């Protein structure tokens, strides 16, 4: 009995990997699991971290340059583990990190599972061929991802979305208050948080003027939060902050899907360095960027890109605060629609079942 490599590349993947690990441990699958780990995986009994996910998190092109030394050290650590001959390698999300490692694993005759496949339906469609060639099993969160992969001969299965399991509450109508509660989730990566936090706080101030408000930011970074007037930083989870908010301003990614499943009115945003945008704009093949819009194939939530969409954001925020009750009703209906599409609870158990032939 050898060891398994289970590794994530950012915080959302860390939560997914931890859920799968707990399921595999309950079934006594393999003697030891190792990998890059964030707070959730590090808290799992019996898991052996070889490095921190926080050192790997990053996106873009120009934005990654300052982080290259840590990224390269993390990649080398994973390469050493692959060369040691694990029984299996399970890569969670982070395709820029994991797909090159999948090729190395194939050369070492290590079976590879990619849990959360790259968003080939949004950009870089050639990644489908990479999955078919280098990955033994692709486990998909969205049902529309399976058929394109199978058409190329890849073994692909839909296991449902882990948020269906992790969202344990639904947002309720906040208690009447003269102070507007705005949840601000500026992203999970340090460079995103740094770039978006002050920019969005100033736009909220510009849009709402003298409207009494509190901006609440869940803080999970290791460094202390900055001092910001009118901003409350909290150690509470993003889900708790969202569920108690009147409305939310949320970065593209898992968090905006979480807000939608909670039934919270939201504005979803993204940002990138101008050079990064110029480099990738011809590769993008999706009309929308917010996950609720992609899943439902329509604009179900308002989305905008910084800095160009700043004026659009301010206008939509003012409109939302003027008719919060109607926005809340629409958001609750949207949550039910998304739950019907994303599958039933039990994501980790279905993923573990798909892994049985490889274990």
C-alpha positions, 0 to 999 in steps of 0.5 A: 500500500503506497501513498496518494497525491491529492493537491489543490492550487487555490482556496476554492480547490482546497475546500473541494479537496478536503471534502473528497479527502474526508470521504476517502479517509472514511472509506480507508482508501490508501494509507497516506495522502499528501499534497499542497494544502490550504486551511481546509486540507491542513485541518484534516486528520492524517493528511500530510501537507508538502506546501501551502496552497496560499503560495500557489494562488494567482491568476493572470499573466503580469499579475503572476510575475512577483509570485514566480519564485513561490510558484516554482518552488511549489511546482518542484515539490509536486514534481518530486512527489510524482517522481516518487511514484504515488499510486494515484494523483488527484489534481483539483482545479488550477489547470495552469499548475496541474495539466503540465504535471499530468503530462509528467505523471503519465510519463511516470505511469501514475494514473491522474484524476482531474477534479474540476476540469478547466473551463474549456467552454470559456477559453482555451478549448484545446485543453479538452485534448490535453485532458483526453491525452494525459488524464485518466479520469475527469470529474466535472462539476457542470453537466454540460462539460461531460459530452465534449470530453467524451467526444474526444475519448476522455473518461468523464463523469458529472459528480455535481457541484460541492456548493450544493453540499456546503451551503447549509443555510439560505439567506433570510430577509435581514432585519429592518435597519437604517444601515445597509449591510453590503457583503464585499468579497474581493477575491481569494487570491492576495493580488486580487484582494489588494487590487480590488478592495480599495477600488470597490470601496471607493466606488461604493462610496461614490454610488451611495453617497450619504446612505448609511452602510457597513461594508463587511469583508470576510478575511482569510489571508494570513496577513492582517487586514488594512485599516479602512473607514466604513469597512468591517473585516471579519473572520466569519466565513464568506457564506455567513457574511453573504447570508446576513447581507442586504446585498453583495459585491462578489468577484467572479468565481465560486463566490458569486455562485455561492451568493446566487445559491444563497438567494442574495442580490449581487453584483459580480465583477472581474478585473485584470491588468490591461496587458493581461486582458490584451493577451487573452481577449482573443482566447475568450469564447464566452459571453458571460463570466459570472458562473450563474450566467454561464450555467443558465446561459443568460444574464441572471446576475449583473456582471461588470469588468473593472475598471471599464465597467465602474460607472455601470457598477455604480448605477446598478448598485444605486438601482439595487438599493432602491428596490431591495425587496424585489431584487431579493425575490428574484434572487431567491427564485434564481437560487431554486433554478440553480439548485435544479441544474447543479445536481443533488447533494452528495458530491464527495461520495459520487466522486469517491465512487468514480475513483474506485477502479483507480484505487 
